[in-house]
Amino acid sequence: MTPRHLFRIAAIAMLLPLLSACGFHLRQSQALPATLSPLRIEIADPYSGLGADLGEALRQSGLTLSEGAESGPVARLRISKDSVGLTPLTIGTSGRVQEYALRYVVEVSLTDKDGKVVLPKQEIELSRDYAFDTTQSLGSPGEEEVVREELSRDMVAAIMRRIEAAARPSP
């Protein structure tokens, strides 16, 4: 080995303890209280992908989901609004749209098994901008799908964070 290689190996060996000490940890699934189980998701648009994605995230956090009529009381997650809107942002000299804003709005509320409001009705809004290249018309429609999928994942994460914060016992 050359001295240059030895120096690189030594530098990496000295940096490894610093990287492990920075406090970075992968995000774990949120642990939600058992008082929210079983939980029924009531969504305004039953064909929206949000319900399935949110259901999977809630299952991963340890909750049991209620699919049908339960014999006992159930907690209810209500999504009364679930809409995605597309707005042009900039128009080029040719009169064609060059940038769009995709806006995702969800209105959510949560009650526990006793009917007590855990998360009052609130609106969550996420938006992303993306460029539409008119000269690359074959690839540009795919850009919107990628942004929609990203917004959907971010919306599930935002709802889960709100539920976790609202369900956390106060000190």
LUMGUPA-914689 format. One record per residue (C-alpha): residue in one letter; y, z, x. Coordinates in steps of 0.5 Angstrom, whole numbers. Example, Ala and Ser with C-alpha at 12.3 -4.5 7.8 and 13.67 -1.06 7.14 Angstrom:
% residues 2
   gutor      py      pz      px
       A      -9      16      25
       S      -2      14      27
This chain:
% residues 171
   gutor      py      pz      px
       M       0       0       0
       T       7      -2       2
       P      12       4       3
       R      16       0      -3
       H      10       1      -8
       L       9       9      -6
       F      16      10      -7
       R      15       7     -14
       I       9      11     -15
       A      13      17     -13
       A      19      16     -18
       I      14      15     -24
       A      11      21     -22
       M      17      25     -22
       L      20      22     -28
       L      13      24     -33
       P      15      31     -33
       L      22      29     -36
       L      19      25     -41
       S      14      30     -44
       A      20      35     -44
       C      25      31     -48
       G      22      34     -55
       F      20      27     -57
       H      14      28     -62
       L      11      22     -67
       R      13      24     -74
       Q       8      27     -78
       S       7      26     -86
       Q      11      31     -90
       A       7      37     -93
       L       9      38    -100
       P       8      45    -104
       A       2      45    -108
       T       6      47    -114
       L       8      39    -114
       S       0      37    -115
       P      -2      34    -119
       L       4      29    -120
       R       5      23    -124
       I      10      18    -122
       E      14      15    -128
       I      17       9    -125
       A      22       4    -130
       D      18      -2    -127
       P      11      -1    -126
       Y      10      -8    -123
       S      15      -6    -117
       G      11      -5    -110
       L      15       2    -110
       G      10       6    -114
       A       4       4    -110
       D       7       5    -103
       L      10      12    -106
       G       4      14    -109
       E       0      13    -102
       A       6      17     -98
       L       5      23    -103
       R      -3      22    -102
       Q      -2      23     -95
       S       3      29     -96
       G      -3      33     -99
       L      -1      32    -107
       T      -6      30    -112
       L      -3      24    -116
       S      -5      24    -124
       E      -6      17    -126
       G      -8      18    -134
       A      -7      24    -139
       E      -8      31    -136
       S     -11      37    -139
       G      -6      41    -136
       P       2      41    -134
       V       3      36    -129
       A      10      35    -124
       R      13      29    -125
       L      17      24    -121
       R      21      19    -125
       I      24      13    -122
       S      29      11    -127
       K      32       5    -123
       D      29       1    -118
       S      33      -6    -117
       V      34     -10    -111
       G      40     -15    -111
       L      43     -20    -106
       T      50     -21    -105
       P      53     -27    -100
       L      57     -24     -95
       T      60     -30     -91
       I      61     -37     -92
       G      61     -42     -87
       T      66     -48     -86
       S      61     -53     -89
       G      61     -48     -96
       R      54     -46     -95
       V      53     -38     -94
       Q      51     -36     -87
       E      50     -28     -89
       Y      47     -24     -94
       A      47     -17     -96
       L      41     -14     -99
       R      42      -8    -103
       Y      36      -3    -106
       V      38       2    -111
       V      33       7    -114
       E      35      13    -118
       V      30      19    -118
       S      29      26    -120
       L      23      31    -120
       T      21      36    -124
       D      15      41    -122
       K       9      43    -127
       D      13      48    -131
       G      19      43    -132
       K      23      46    -127
       V      28      41    -124
       V      26      41    -117
       L      30      34    -115
       P      36      33    -120
       K      37      26    -122
       Q      40      22    -116
       E      41      15    -113
       I      39      13    -107
       E      42       6    -104
       L      40       2     -98
       S      43      -4     -95
       R      41      -9     -90
       D      45     -15     -88
       Y      42     -22     -85
       A      44     -28     -83
       F      42     -35     -86
       D      41     -41     -81
       T      42     -47     -86
       T      40     -51     -80
       Q      33     -47     -80
       S      32     -48     -87
       L      24     -47     -86
       G      25     -40     -83
       S      30     -37     -86
       P      27     -35     -93
       G      22     -31     -89
       E      28     -27     -86
       E      29     -25     -93
       E      22     -22     -94
       V      22     -19     -88
       V      28     -15     -90
       R      26     -13     -97
       E      19     -10     -94
       E      23      -6     -89
       L      28      -4     -94
       S      22      -2     -98
       R      19       2     -93
       D      26       6     -91
       M      26       7     -99
       V      20      11     -99
       A      21      15     -93
       A      28      17     -96
       I      25      19    -102
       M      20      23     -99
       R      25      26     -95
       R      29      28    -101
       I      23      31    -104
       E      21      35     -98
       A      28      38     -97
       A      29      40    -105
       A      22      43    -105
       R      23      47     -99
       P      23      54    -100
       S      30      57     -99
       P      31      62     -94
